[in-house]
Amino acid sequence: MKILDSHIIQYIQQIRQQEEQSIVLIPHVNPDGDAIGAALALYHFFSPEQKCNVVLPSAFPQFLSWMPSANELINAQKNKKMARELIANASLIVIVDHNAADRSGDLEAYIQQSKAQKLMIDHHPEPHYPVDMAYSHIDVSSTSELVYQLIAQTEPQTLNLEIATCIYVGIMTDTSNYMHNVHASTFKAVSVLIDCGIDRQGIYDRVFRSQTENRMRLTAYALYQKTEIIDELGVAIIALSQSDLNQFAYQDGDTEGLSNMPLDIAHVGISILVLEKKDETKLSFRSKSDIAINRLAKLHFNGGGHRNAAGGRIQNMELNLVVAKLKEAIWNDHELIIQAKEYANAHKL
């Protein structure tokens, strides 16, 4: 277990005893299952005693809308005035599942202006968010696992079915159903969540087996028509334009998990999803074994992340130019080429 600083334990225990406190939980922009799971778990942890709100910088995926109290999430893009007022009047702001101010989207300026105490809970490398307190560790599966550990060290008696369900969703989605970034502590936490009575099969079905027809067809189209494999390197690149997405009535979350799928090919050790959105192009990097993919995201695409799972973004560049830049970056990375070739050659069928 990642030991929480004693002053953070005391602060959380103290603030939970003061009913007049106002707490705002802020996940990262374009929140995923871990960000939503961790935020909602904290919402249920604080809500019985305090005024607590989850303010999202942008919309969350529809396939998570069944989660306990998901209907209470506040989308700042649709409720700007409310979001601004909640942040301005907060006693405590918790930065959830991100470690850089620009990942708060348009809420960044409001957060910096607020006089609230600020706590960051996150598992990404190289944290540099300007906060008063931080619970930050990279060798855990997810921020949701850190939330479990925080609750276990502060008020373990509060762990209930709603909290456990939210934490489980976060861990399950951020590890791609326990396929990567899993530690012994992860399974210890999950065993406790199971003891709380979570419906593991029901959660899995709701997250992974509740696709719309459009999402299923988009996935098939992306894999069949839009996946390029650089065979000698074992690198797969899926590039989807805004037009591609519109063709299948794209909704937030429809490409969740798509970046992992080419890794099912035996000799493919690197998979990259390039997604053209309205204001920017997003890149999701995934890799197998010891292939370090986060360096590519950090050096060339304003991003970063874990060794086997990272993200990046680039603005004001056409999709074909982004793909060209990506390929150039790969071929110019001598260390990455060695790792990729070794993996591809060792696993070709």
N, C-alpha and C positions, 0 to 999 in steps of 0.2 A: 504493500500500500504506500502511495506517495504521501508522506507526512505533510499535513497542513500546518503552516506557521501558527503558533499559539495565539498571536494577536488577531489573526483572521478568525480563528475559532471563537475567541472571546467576542469579537465584533459581531459575528453572525448570531451568536447566542444572545447577545445584548439587543440587537436590532429586532430579533424575533419576539422579544418581550415588550416591545414598544409599539402599541397599536397605531400611533399617529404617523409612523414611518411610511414613506411612499417609495416603492422600489420599481425600477424600470429595467427590464431584461432586454438586451439588444443582440440578436444573432447577426451574422454577416449578411451582406447583400446576396440575393439569390440563394436563400437558405436551403440546405439539404436536410436529409433525415437526421443527421447528428446535431445540426444546429437547432432544428425544431424540437427534437427529442430532449436535448439538454435544457433548452429554454422552458419547455412545458413542464419538465420535471422540477425545475426550480420554481416555476409558477405555483405548482401544487405544494411545494415545500414551504413557500412563504405565504401563500394566500390565506390560510386559515387565520392568521394573526394580523397581517399587514395589507395595505392597499398595494396590490402588485399588478403590473401590466407587462405584456410582451409586445414590444414595438418592433415591427419588421421594416427594414429599409426597402424591401420589395416583396412581391407576392411569393407564396410558398407553393410547392407542388400539390396538385389536387389529390394525389394518391395518399397524402398524409392527413387529409381533412377529417378522417374518422377518429383521430387521436383525442384522448381526453382533454377537453377544454380548447380544442383547436378553433372552435367558433369564437373564442375570446381574443384571438390574435388580432393585433391592430396593424394594418398595412399603411405605412406612412405615406405611400404614394396616393392613397385614396383619402387619408385623414391627416393631412399635413398640419393643420392647426392643432388638433388633439395631440399628435405626436410631439410637436414643439412644446406645448404646454406641459405635458407629462414629464418630458426630459428636463425642462426648466425648473419644475417644482419637485423633482425627485430628491430623496434623501440619499439613496444609493442607486447607482447605475452599474449593472453587471454586463460586461462585454463578454458575449458567449460565442465560443468557437471561432474566434479570429484574434489576430495579434498585431494588426496594423490598422491605423486610423482610416485609411482609404477604403478598407473593407466594410466600413459602416455606411458607405454610400452617401446619400444626401444628408444623413443624420450626423455626419462627422462634425460639422460646425456647431450644431446644437449641443452635442456632447461636450465639446471643448469649452463652450460658454457656460455650461451648467456648473454650479457650485457643489453639486453632489459628490459624495465619496464614490470612487470608481474602483471596481474590482474586475479583473480579467480572469476568466477561466478558459483555458485553451491548451491544445496539445500540438500545435504547429511549431516548427523550428524558428529560431531567431526572433523571439518576441520583441517588439519595440513600440507597443501602444503606451502612451503616456497615462498611467493609472496610479492610484495610491496603493493598491494591493494587487498581487497576482498569484494565482495558483496555476502554474504553467509547467507541464512536463511533456516531453515528446515520446517517451517510451511507454505509452499506454495506447490502447486501441482507438480512443475517441475522447472527445470532450464529455460525452455522456458518461463514460466510465469515470472521469474525474469528478463529475457531479455526484455519482454514486459514492465515491470515496469521500467527498466533502460532507455529504449527508451522514455517512457512517461515522465520521469523526466529530460531528457537531451535535446532531440530534437524530441518532439512529432509530429511535422509537417512532419517528414520523414516516419512515419508509412504508408506503402502502401500495395497493394494487395500481392506482393511477400513476404514481411516481415510477414504480417498477416498470410498468408498460412503456412509458415514455423513454426511460433509460435504455430499455431493451431495443426499442426501435433505433435509437441512436447508435448503439454498439453494432447491431446487426447490419445496418445500412453502411456504416463507415468502414466496416471490414469486408464488405461484399459477401455477407453471410459467412463470416469467419474464414475467409480465404487469404487475407493478408493483414499485417500489422496486429497480430494477435499475441498476447502474452499470458503467462500463467495467471496474472492478476485479473485478466479478462474473464476467464472461466470461473474464477472464484467469485467474481461479482455476479456473473450470470447465474451461478448456482443459488445465490441469495435471492435473485429476482424470481427464479423459478419457485422457490419456497414461498414467495409472496403470492403465488397463484396466477402468474401471467399465462395467457393463452398463446403459447409459442406458435402452434400451427395456424391459429387464427391471425396472428400478427403477420406471419410470413405470407399468408394468402392475401391479406389486405394490401401489403406493400408490393409484393412481387407477382401476384396473380390477380390483379384487378385492373389490367390495362384496358384502355379504350381500343376500339378497332383501328382508329387512326394511328395510335401509338404503335400498335403491332405492325401495321403496314409501313410506317416510317422506319421502324427497326429493320424490317425485311429489305426495304429499298436501300437503306444505308449500307447494309452488309453486302447486298448483291451488286448494286450499281455504283456505290460511292466509296468502296474500300479499295485502296491501292496497297499492295504488299511489295516492299523492297526485299526480294527474296534472299539475297546474299547476306543481308543484315538481320533478317527476321524482324523487320519493322513494318507495322501496319498503320496506315493513315486514312482516317475517315474524314472527308471534308463535306460539310453540308452548308449550302447557301441559304440565305433568307427565303429565296424562292422555293427551295426544297422543303423548308419547314412550313411555309404557307400552303404548299400543295397538300399537306397532311394535317392542316388546322392545328399547328403546333401549340401546345400549352406548356407552361413551366413544368419541368420534371419529365417531359416525354423522352428525353435522351438519357435519363438516369440509368447508369449501368452499361450504356452502349460502349463506352470507351474500354470496358473490360472484355467485351465479347471476342475480339480477335485473338486475345491471349489464349483462347481455347485451342488455337492451331498450335500443333506441337512445337514447331521451330520459331514461332513468333514470340520474342521476348520483350518487345516494346510495342505499345499501341497508343496512338494519339488521335483524339477526336478534335477536329477544328470546326467550330460552330459560329457561323456568321449571324450576329444579332443586329438589332436596329442601330445601336450606338457603338458597338465594338465587336471584335471577334474574340471568342473565348477558346482556350485550348485546355484539354484535359489529358494529362500524361499518365500512363500506367506502364508498369514493367514487372517482370518476373525475376525470381532468384536474387542475385546481388547486383543487378543492373541498376545503377543510380541514374534516375531520370529527372530528379528535382533540379540538378544543376542547369540543365537545358532550359527549364522554365524560368529559373532565376536570371540567368545571364542574357537571355534573348527575348523573353516575353513578360517582363514585369511581374513575375510570379514567384513561385517556390512551393515548398511543401515537403512531403516525406520522400524517402529514397524511392519507393515504388509507386507513389501516388502524389501527383503534384498538379498545379493549375497555373495558367497564365492568361494574359489578355493583351490585346493590341488594338489601338484605335486608328481610324483614318487610313486604313489600308484595305485594298480589295482582297477578296478571298484567295484568288489565284496567286497574288503576291505574298500573302501570308504563308501559303503552302510552299512557295518557292523559298521564302526566308527560312522556313522550318527545315526543309531538305538541306539547304546550305549549312545551317547550324549543325545538323546531324553529321554531315560529311566532313565538317571542319573540326569535329570533336574527336580527337584521336583516341582518347581513353574510352569514350562511349562506343566507338566503332570496334575496338578490341573486345569489349565486354559483349556487345551485340553479336559479333561474328562467332565468338567462342560459344555462346549459347545456341545460336542457330545451327552451327555445325554439329554440336553435340546432341541436338534433339531432332534433327531431320529424320523423317520416317522413310 
